[in-house]
Amino acid sequence: MAVPLMDIQAQYGPLRAELDAALAGVLDSGRFILGPEGRALEATVSERLDGRPCAGVANGTDALVIALNALDVGPGDEVITTPYTFYATAEAIARVGATPVFADIDPVTYCLDPARVRERIGPRTRAILPVHIFGHPADMPAIMDIAREHGLVVVEDSAQAFGARTPDGEIGTYGDAATFSFFPTKNFPGMGDGGMVVCRDEALADRVKRLRFHGSKDKVVFEEVGYNSRLDDLQAAIIRVFYPHLDGWNAARAQAAAWYAEEGLGDVMTLPATADGARHIFHLFMARHPRRDDIRAGLADAGVASAVYYGIPMHLQPVFSGLGYTTGDLPVAEEAAATALALPMHPNLTRDDVAEVVAAASRALESAGAAPSS
Ligand SMILES: Cc1ncc(COP(=O)(O)O)c(C=O)c1O
């Protein structure tokens, strides 16, 4: 039985009539950019995240760039971030002219380790950019304590984690800014590119809104060099159809993660863990094993999809070679990059699918002649 990594069509299928109606509504309105749908989505996200003001932008990468720019992070500044993330996180730091400083991750959660962040603070440090990677919340209370102590700003890269919580509160409500992506494979998706910046206050949101529109409030007076980066109304209308289903989808992902444990994946690979009291929304289900590549090949033979995220950590990417990192500098991230494997995870995954994946992984390991991981 083939098991795909994700199944977007199965997720959207039952909503087809609602989607058609939402799209027709936008067509009839004739308002496509910065119209009522975009504003309504901003209000919905704001209401959920403690009333923090929000601004829709063109994608999650722009959300990071614009958030950093709006917080005046730029040339000469260092931003401490994780090496174990999608490239856009580090790219955004470089894009505003700042320097990414990579600190190692926590071996259990895969998120930035606050103790390692502390070690990397220097005179040029301006900001911390944690990522709620794979849907697990970063340790925001600890990161915010460090930021307050050292007068740093914090941007939460929440692209993979809408709905995740630390024991204290929902992600997106901690940093000076938080960013989301509505890329179609994200746990809170759209049907194209889209992003959102969540801001600590109205002044920051005003700046983000100005920046997303060429640095102008009114298309007449241009106050600074900005971007053309708006979330369009067709996209916002689609995302608004999905929003009422988000918590159910997140719960279905968590259920599938529980099935992986119940079906015995822990006897084959190391299961992803969740910090005490946290809510992991399993945007991706990352298990690990030293023979990851053998398992992956065996899964492919059995028709089970899997994927490697992220095979080369950021500090070892060619683009950042000038920063002087070498292999061994950030060993926890390097080990994750060498051993972690994304197994099928989506809200429509069935217990039979999960059992099939576990059986295929077990067979793959046996035929590779390896002992199960301890
Ligand atoms: C952690 C992380 N940050 C940023 C982004 C960038 O988002 P987008 O693809 O919408 O630009 C992504 C997604 O691709 C991501 O996974």
The ligand as an ORCA input file, in Angstrom:
! r2SCAN-3c Opt
* xyz 0 1
  C      10.872     27.561      9.068
  C      10.449     28.314      7.839
  N      10.686     29.633      7.763
  C      10.307     30.344      6.684
  C       9.682     29.754      5.614
  C       9.366     30.585      4.432
  O       8.020     30.601      4.099
  P       7.563     30.854      2.586
  O       7.829     29.597      1.814
  O       6.102     31.147      2.705
  O       8.321     32.007      2.058
  C       9.399     28.378      5.662
  C       8.663     27.674      4.608
  O       8.943     27.435      3.536
  C       9.811     27.632      6.790
  O       9.600     26.319      6.865
*
